[in-house]
Amino acid sequence: MKARAALMLTVWLAAAATLSAAPVQLREFRRMAVMDQGRLKPLDTFARNLLKQFSGRARPEGIDACEWLSRVLFAPGASAADAVFLVRQPELLDAIGVTNRGRGRYTHAQLRPGLRRLHELAFRGSSRDEKDLDRVEFEALRLFYNLSAYHGLLHAFAFALGGESAAGGAGGASSLPAVIPLAGDRWLSPGRALAGGTPLPAMVQAEISLLATAARAYGRNDPAAFDRALAGFNRSIRGRQGPDTPRPWKISLEVLYNRANPFFMAGLAYGLALLFLLLAMACRCSPVTRMAAWSVAAGFLAHTLGIAARMLISGRPPVTNLYETFVFVAWTAAALGLVAARLQKRGPGLAAGALAAAALLSVSGRHALEGDTMGMLTAVLDSNLWLATHVVTIALGYGGCVVAGIIGHVLIIQAVRGRNDAVAGTARLLYAVLAFGLVFTVIGTLMGGIWADQSWGRFWGWDPKENGALLIIAWCAALFHSRLAGWIGPVGLAAGAVGSLVTVALAWFGVNLLGLGLHAYGFTSGAMRGLLAFLAVELVFLAVAVPLARKRIRA
């Protein structure tokens, strides 16, 4: 308990400046428990995920997610002017008869004239297989789904507001947000609960009455009454559910985590460290290098707090889905960079760790736009023991290989520049980091075989993900054997390390793009183009730089 209290205090201090800017009347609103996609979460998380789904960003045009959702629920007319609906294919606007201003975000009022035509296009596309749809048809389905969810939210509190917002009636109220728990672990929206046709328990009726009071107080611009009503509602839900609902500290911690955005802050710190390192290269100033190390350390602290907060919120180990692999491997890279900086003061380890961490956190931020990053686990992954051993260990191996690949780039560039004095030290560092990656990949793969036997009744099945892990091991082992046998020198080892980075990229998430095998979870749309571009850049780099590096080394 003391450790939890200390962690919460640290996270609170990190997020206090951000939280203090929140409107007072929305604090209880943010902390309402919502059942969404099988997980109880604060309304703050629900609002953020919904806004990302609609707009492709967490804060489009600086809009706060909870402020926006409060307008949608309690002042439906006011939300029509919010530009939150992303249109990726401008041709769709021409097809539905809406003024085309190009790719961007549109308000509901701007899209309203084309709703009937959009419905026709979406209905036509829904009867066909998704892979047979062209870009405009797919965009029509996506936009129609988002607008339908939005319309449901507009009527979620129709029972309390009346007037135009009641057009949908209680029976047409959306099941979102599902904030009312009923018997049998069912959670419903207030409108659906009222329209159920069966008498509600007195406590549930009192809770719905509190929500209605809050809705009317919002309309009167009475923040104190709004906050009091929602505080009473939250107390009632917690008291009625007992251990079946998230503890208040978990809800508060997730809200703080959302507002502090620790991984974004960590990414900024890593990026700042890279700027310091570039400056240090230009002026050869030791104090600037120390500032870079302190910047990476600050980012690593925020990074660690973010991972710890997620573990407390979910009750899971640090890696449970594709998003968290990016975050954890970035954390591993930053840790390796700090250790390398400690052992080799003027080596490239710090730069490699900071670059890898910043790049992977950037990728994780893009992946987070796809939805809830703490969603429910697939059945086969629902094992804290193996998530904490196999998955974490294999992620550590990925981190070692990624950092080794970046150090390999540095060594090749040093050789091209004729820095023979620096190549030897960089080669030693590369050897150590690559060994770290190989050891943890081997251990993780062996543990994965035991888990596979428990889950599927076989240790090995030549699944694409299993083949990817084997490829990493075989590639790194071949590099070490070749180096020990004298077949390759420092440049050859560096080129092989760059190849290990490519191998990890293919084994890590490339196999997910195939959509095949028992490990084909975490599928990400649109990633194939980025992966192919990455592979092309690396191949061009090796083809151009390695011959030059070998020529300079011989000279």
N, C-alpha and C positions, 0 to 999 in steps of 0.2 A: 504493500500500500504506500509506503514511504517513497519507493521508486516511482510509482505512478504519480503521486502528488508532485514529486520533483519534476517529472517530465511535463505534467500539465502546466506547472508554474513556468517552466522554461518556454514552452510553446506559447503560453499566454503572454509572456514578456516579448517574445518575438513578434506576436500578432497584435499587441495592444495598440500600436499606432494606427494600424489599419482598421481595427475594430472600432476605435473611438470615433471614426468618421461615419459609422453606420447610423442612420436615423433611429432614434430611440424607439419609435413606435413599431419598428420592424424586428426588434431583437427577439421577442417571443414568437413572432411569425416565422423567423428563420429556424427556430428550434422546434417547430411542430414536427412530430414523427409522421412519416408518410411511407406506406407500403408501395413500392414501385419495383417491378421486375424481380419480384421475389425477395427483396431486401428492404428492411426498415432503415430509413435514412432521414436526416433532417430535411425540412422543406427547402432549405438553402441549397442542398445538393441537388434535389429534384429540379429546382428552378434553373440552376446552372446547366445541368444536363439538357434540359428542355431548350434553353436558349442556344446552346451549342448545336443541338439538332436542327433548330430552325435557321440559325444565322451562320453556322460554321465558325463562330467565335464565341469566347466566353463573355466578352464585353463589347458587342458591336456598338460603334458610335459612343462608347463610354457608358452604355446603359448597364446599370446594376441589375443582376438577374432577379433578385427578390423584389426590388422596387418595381420592375417590369411586371412580374407575376402578380404582385398585389394590385396593380392597375387592371390587369386582365380579369382577375377574379372579382374585385370589388368595385371597379369603375370601368366596365367594359367599353364604354364609348371613348374613354380617354386613351385606351391602348391602340386604337385604330391608326394613330399617327406615328407609331413606333416602327421604324424601318428595320425589321428583324427577319424578314423572309428572304433568304438568299436564293437568287436565280442564277444558276451556273451556265445555262444555255439560253442566250438572248433570243434565239429563234423560237423558243416556246412562247415568248411574249407576243410575237407576231401571230403565232398560231391561235392564241386565245383572244386576240384583239385588244391587247393592253399596250399602252405607249412604251416603246422599247427605248430604254436609256442605257442599254448594254448590261453586261454582267455586273451584278451587284445586289444590294439589299433593297427591298421594296416594302412599303407599308401595306397593311390590309386594305386600306382605302384605295390605294393605287391598283391592287389586284382584284378588287371586288367586281369590276365590270366583266372580267374574264372568267368568273367562277363557273358559270354554266358550261362554257366550252371546255374548261379545264376538267370538269367532271366527266364530260363525254370522252375526252382523250384518255383519262386515267381508267375509266371503265373499259375502254377498248383494249388498253394495254394490260389490264389485270388478267385478262383471259388468255394471255400468251406467256410462254416461258421467258424468264428475265433475260436470258442470254440472246433471245431473238429480238429484243427491243433495241431500237436505235437510241442515240443520245437524247434526243428531244422527248421521245416516249418515256424513257427512264426518268428524265427530269420531271415530266408531267406527273408520274406516279409519286415521286418523292415530294414534290410541292403540294400535291393534293393531300397526301397523308399528313403533312405538317399543318396545312390549313384546317383539315378535319379535326386534328387534335386541338388546335387553337379554338375552333368553334365550340368544342366540347367544354373547354375551360371557361369560355365566355358565359356559359349557362350553369356552371358548377354551383353558383350561389344564387340562382334565379329564385329559389324559394324564399330568400331573405330580401332581395333587392326589388323584385317586382318590375313593373314597367317594361321597357324594351328588352332588358336582359332576360325576362321571363318567357320570351317567345318560344324557347325550346321546351319550357315546362320542366317540372321535376323529373318526369319520366325520361326526358331527353338529356338529362345531366350526364356529363362525362364521368367515367369511373376514376378520373384523375382530377384533383389529387385524392387518393384514398386515405383519409385521415381518421375514419371512424372504425374501430375494431368491433366486430360482432363475434358471436359464438363460432367455434370451429375454425379459428385463425383466419376468418374472412375480414378483409378491410374494404370499406366502400367509401365513396364520396357522400357528403351529406344528402345531396339530391337523390342518389340511388338508394340510400338507406330509407329515406322518406317514401320513395316510390315502390318499396318492396312488397307492399300489400299486407304485411303482417305487423301487429302492434310492436312497438319498440320498447325496450326496458326503460324505466324512468331515468336511469343514469344517462342512457344514450340520448333520450329526448332533451335532458338538461344540457348535455354537451352540444347538441345541435343548436339549442337556443343560445348558448354562449357564442357559437360561430355566427349566428344571425345577428347578435348584438354587436360583434366585432365588425361585421360587414357594414351595418348601418352607421357605426361610429366612424368608419373609414370614409363613408360618403359624406358625413357631417364635418370631416376634417377635425376629429376629436381624438388626437393620438393617445391621450391618457386613458380614455375609455376603451379604445381599441386594444391597447396593451393589457389593461386589466382583464378584459374578456378572454383574450388568448392565453394569458397566464393562468386563469382559472380553468380553461379548457385543457391546457397541458398538464396541470396538476391532476385533473380528474382522470385523464387517460392513463397517466402513470400509476395512480392509485388503483384504478380498475384492472389494469393489466398485470401489475406486479412484475415478477421476473420475466414475463414474456415480452416485455417491451424494452428497448434499449435504456440502459441506465442514463440518468441526466448528464453525467460527466462525459459519457461517450458522445451524446448528441452535441454537447457544448464543444467537445474536442474536435469533432468533425467540422463544425461551423468555423472554429478558429483555424483549423487546417485549411479550409477553403479560402478564408480571407487572407491568411498569411502567405499562401502560395509559396511554400518553402523551396520547391524545386525550381520555380522561376527565379527566386532570389539566388539560389545556388548557381544556376546557369549564368546569371549576371556576374557573380563573383568569379566564376571560371573564365568568363570572357574578359573581365578586367585584368585577371592574372595574365592572360595571353598578351594583352596590350602592354602590360608592364614588362613582360619578357622580350617583346619586340623592341621596346625602348632600351632595355638593358643590353640587347645585342648591338644597338646603334651607338650607345654611349659607354658601354663596358663599365657600368656602375654597379657595384655590389649592393648598395642600399636598395636600388630598384629591384634587383633580383629577390632580395628579402621581402620587399613589398609584394612581389608576385607570390612568394610562398605563403605569406600571411593571407593574401586574398584567396588562394586555393584552400587554406585551412578554414577560413570563414565560410566559404562555399561548402566545404565538407561538413562543417558543423550544421548548417541549415539543412543540407542533404540528409544527414543522419537523423536529425529531429523529424524531418518529414517522413522518413521510412519508419521510425519508431512510432510516430503518431498513427500511421496507417496500420501498423501491426496491432496497436491497442484498440483501434476502432473496429477492425475486422476480426480480431482474435486469430489471425493467421500468420504464418511465416512471411518474410518480406517479398517472396516471389510466388505469385499464384496465376498470373496471366501475362500476355505478351507485353502490355504496357509496363508492368512491373519489372520485366526482364531488362527493358531499356534503362529504367531508373536504377536498378541494382547493379547492372554492369557499369553504368556511369559512376556509381558510388565506388565500385571496385577499382575503376581506372583512376579516380581521384586519390584513393588510398595508396595505390601503387605509385602514383606520381609523388605523393608526399614522402613515402618511404625512400624512393629513389633520390629525391632531393636531399634527404637526410644523409644518405650513404655516399652520394656523389654530388658534391656541392655545385659544380659547374656543368653537370651532365644534362642531357636532354630529357631526363625522366619526368621532371616537373611539367615541362611543356607538353610532353606526350600525354600525361595523365589529364592535364587541364583541357587539352584539345579534345581528347576522347570523351571526357565527361560533358563538356559543353555541347559537342555534336550529338551525343546520345540523348541528352536532356531535350535538345531541340526536336529530335525525332519523337521522343515520348510526348512532347507537347502537342505535336500534330496528331499522334495516335489518340490522345485524350479527347480530341474533338469527336470521336466516334461514339461516345456514350460514357456510362458509368464505369470508372476504372476500378471500382471495388465491387463489381457485380458478383452474382452467384457463381460458384464453381461448377464445372461439369462433374458428373458423378465419379469418373475415373480419377479426377484430381483431388477428390475430397479426402485427403489424408495429410494431416499436419506433420506426421512423422516424415513421410517421404518428400513433402514439399520443403521441409526444413533441412533435409539431407541431400537427396538426389538433385532437386531443382536448384537449390542454392549452390551446391558444389559445382554443378555444370555451368552455372552462371559465373562463378568465380573463374572457371577455366576460360570461358568466353572473354572475360575482362582481361585476363593475362594475355591472350592471343591478340586482342584488339590493341592493347598498349604496345605489345611487341611489334605489331605491324606498323604503328606510327613511328616507333623508334627506328624501324627498318628504313622508313622514308628518310628520316633525319640522317642516318648513317650514309645512305646513298648520296644525299645532297652534299654531306661533308666530303665524301670522296670525290664528287664532281668538282667541288671547289678546291681540291687539293689539300684539304685539312687532314693530312696523314696523322698528325699528332693527336687529333681528337677522335679519329676512327677507332683506335684501339680501346679507349675507354668506353665509347658508345657500344662497341661490339661486346664487351664484358657485360654491360648492362642489358643489352638485347638478349644475350645468352641466358641470364638469370630470369628475366621476365618471361621469356618463351618457355623456360623450364617450369616456371610457376603455372603457366597456362596448360602445359601438357599434363602435369601431375594432377591438377584438379579436374581436367577433362577426363582422364583415365578413371579416377575415383568416381566421378559423377556417372560415367557410363556404366561402370560395374554396379553401382547402386541402382541405376535405372533398370538393369537386367533383372535384379532381384525384385524390384517393384513390378516389372512387367510380368514376372512369373506369378506374383500374388494377384495381379489384376486380370491377366489374360491367359494364364496357365502356360506361358513359354518365356524363356529368358531372352530370346532373340528371334525376330521374325522378318528381318530385312525390310522393316518399315522405313520410309524416306527419312524420318527424323533420326532413327537409329543409324542408318547409313551415313547421315551427315556427321554424327558424332564419331563414327568410325573413321570417316575421311579426315577429320581434324587430327585424330590420334595418329593415323598413318602418315599424314603430311608432316606433322611436327617430329615424329619419330625418325622419319627419313632425313629431315634436316639435321638432327643431332648425329645420326650415324654418318652422314656425309661429312659433317664438320670434323668429327672425331677421326674419320678415315683420311682426312686431308683432301677430299675431293672438291670441297668448296672453301673459299676464304671468307673474310668479313663481308665483302660485297655480296657473295653468293648467299650467305646466311641472311643478310638483310633482305635480299630479293625474295628468299623463301619465306621470311617473316611477313612481307607484304602479301605473299600468296596465302599465308595462314589467315590474314585479315579477310581476304576474299573468301576463303573456305568457311570461316565462321559466319560471314554474311549469308552464304548459301545454306549452311546447316541451321542457322539460327532462325531466320524468318523466311528464307527463300522457299523452303519446303512447304510453308503454310500457303504460299501462293499457288501451289499445285492443287490444293484442296483434296489431297489423297492421303490415305493411311490413317492410323489410329491417333497420330499426333497432329492432325490437321485442324487444331483449334487456333484461335487468334487470327483468323483470315482477315487480311486488310486489303480493301479495294484500292486500286490505283497505285499500288506500291511497285508493281512490276517495272514500270518505266523508270522509276528512281533506282531500282536495283540494277537494271541493265546499264543505266548511265554510269553508276558507280563502277561496275565491272569494266566498262569501256575506258574510263579515265585511268583506272589502275593499270590496265594492259598497255595503254599508251605511255604511261609513266615508266613502266618497266622496260618497254621496248626502246625508249629514247635515253633514259638516264643510266641504266645499268651498263651498256657498252661504254659510255663516257666515263663512268666511275671506274671501271676496270682499267681503262686506258690511263687514267690519272694515277691510279694506285701503282701500276707497273712503272710509270714514269718517276 
